[in-house]
Each structure stands twice: as structure tokens, then as C-alpha cells.
Amino acid sequence: MAIELLRQADDVGLARVSLNFAMFRSVFERGDRLGAGPVLRMWRTTLGFLSRWWQIESLYRANAKYRPIWEPRFVLFRKSGELPRIALAAGRAEGFVATPGLPALFRRRSRAA
């Protein structure tokens, strides 16, 4: 997908592409500061806890070493009822949520010859 986007960059008026993506960067950046509010600190602690399983904080810290120009990203939606479906799709796209497979009972077993 990224290569095809680069191939069509001139056609769609694309001037620059970033493959750098770190979710919740502002939470990690502002949550460590002195004077951060209780909600921000709680959000920072929650994301730090989730980073044990998903590389949220470590991705931010690895990217921060190279001092990139951080660009905010936004999610647009019509109704708040769409948010769970959007969050699931984004989680799947980023690799945080795995698509369930067939139960082991239905999988074919390979036979040793």
C-alpha cells in the first residue's frame, strides 16, 4: 500500500509521506511533566500499563530519539456510535487486535509421513 501511494504521489498531490507513527505521543510527553493534571497522569499510567503487551510507549521513545516533526492525526466520524467499530478497525490495522481464527477442533492436522 505504501509503495503504491508513493507511485501515485504526483497524481494525488502528495508532497511528503511519513511512515513514523507513535500513538498517544502527547500523553507520554505531557504526562511526565511537573504539573500534569490527575486525568492526564491516570491516562499516562494506563497507557504505560498497556505498553507491557503492546509497544505503545517504547515506540514513542524510540521515535523521539530521532527528533521527528510530530504531526497530529485525527479520527473523523458522524455518530459516536461508530467509535467502537472504528476503534476495532484501527486496532486491527495497527496489529493491536488479532482477527479470531478457526478453533483448533476444525483445523486440519498435518500427518507425519
C-alpha positions as CSV (number, residue, x, y, z in Angstrom):
1,M,0.0,0.0,0.0
2,A,2.8,2.4,0.9
3,I,4.7,1.7,-2.3
4,E,1.5,2.3,-4.4
5,L,0.9,5.6,-2.6
6,L,4.5,6.7,-3.4
7,R,4.0,5.7,-7.1
8,Q,0.9,7.8,-7.3
9,A,2.2,10.7,-5.2
10,D,2.3,13.2,-8.1
11,D,-1.2,12.2,-9.3
12,V,-2.8,12.8,-5.9
13,G,-0.8,15.9,-5.0
14,L,1.2,14.2,-2.2
15,A,4.4,16.2,-1.2
16,R,5.6,14.1,1.7
17,V,5.0,10.8,3.4
18,S,5.8,9.7,6.9
19,L,6.0,6.0,7.9
20,N,6.6,7.1,11.5
21,F,3.6,6.6,13.7
22,A,3.5,6.6,17.5
23,M,0.1,6.6,19.2
24,F,-0.7,8.9,22.1
25,R,2.6,10.8,21.8
26,S,1.2,13.8,23.6
27,V,0.1,11.7,26.6
28,F,3.6,10.4,27.2
29,E,5.2,13.8,26.5
30,R,2.9,15.9,28.7
31,G,2.1,13.2,31.3
32,D,5.7,13.2,32.6
33,R,5.8,16.9,33.2
34,L,5.5,18.6,36.5
35,G,2.0,19.9,37.0
36,A,0.3,17.4,34.8
37,G,-3.3,17.0,35.9
38,P,-4.8,13.9,37.5
39,V,-6.7,12.8,34.4
40,L,-3.6,13.1,32.2
41,R,-1.5,11.3,34.8
42,M,-4.1,8.5,35.0
43,W,-4.2,8.2,31.2
44,R,-0.4,8.1,31.1
45,T,-0.3,5.3,33.8
46,T,-3.0,3.3,31.9
47,L,-1.0,3.5,28.6
48,G,2.2,2.7,30.4
49,F,0.5,-0.4,31.8
50,L,-0.9,-1.4,28.4
51,S,2.6,-1.0,27.0
52,R,3.6,-4.2,28.7
53,W,1.7,-6.1,25.9
54,W,1.6,-3.5,23.1
55,Q,4.6,-1.4,22.3
56,I,2.9,2.0,22.8
57,E,5.4,3.8,25.0
58,S,8.6,2.1,23.6
59,L,7.6,3.1,20.1
60,Y,7.1,6.7,21.2
61,R,10.5,6.7,22.9
62,A,12.3,5.0,20.0
63,N,10.9,7.6,17.6
64,A,11.6,10.5,19.9
65,K,15.4,9.8,19.7
66,Y,15.4,11.0,16.1
67,R,13.5,14.2,16.9
68,P,10.9,13.9,14.2
69,I,8.4,16.6,13.4
70,W,5.3,15.3,15.2
71,E,2.1,15.8,13.2
72,P,-1.3,15.3,14.9
73,R,-3.7,12.8,13.4
74,F,-7.4,12.9,13.8
75,V,-10.3,10.5,13.6
76,L,-13.5,11.8,11.9
77,F,-16.9,10.2,12.5
78,R,-20.5,11.1,12.1
79,K,-22.0,9.5,15.2
80,S,-20.4,8.5,18.4
81,G,-22.0,5.0,18.0
82,E,-19.5,4.4,15.2
83,L,-16.5,4.8,17.5
84,P,-16.3,1.1,18.7
85,R,-16.3,-0.1,15.1
86,I,-13.7,2.5,14.2
87,A,-11.5,1.6,17.2
88,L,-11.7,-2.1,16.3
89,A,-10.7,-1.4,12.7
90,A,-7.8,0.9,13.8
91,G,-6.7,-1.8,16.3
92,R,-6.7,-4.4,13.7
93,A,-4.8,-2.2,11.2
94,E,-2.1,-1.4,13.8
95,G,-1.8,-5.0,14.9
96,F,-3.1,-4.5,18.4
97,V,-6.2,-6.7,17.8
98,A,-5.9,-10.1,16.2
99,T,-8.7,-11.5,14.0
100,P,-10.0,-14.6,15.6
101,G,-9.2,-17.8,13.7
102,L,-10.9,-21.1,13.5
103,P,-11.0,-23.2,16.7
104,A,-8.3,-25.9,16.9
105,L,-11.0,-28.5,16.6
106,F,-11.8,-27.5,13.0
107,R,-8.2,-27.1,11.8
108,R,-6.7,-29.9,9.7
109,R,-3.9,-31.7,11.4
110,S,-0.8,-32.5,9.3
111,R,0.1,-36.1,9.3
112,A,3.7,-37.2,9.8
113,A,4.8,-39.4,6.9
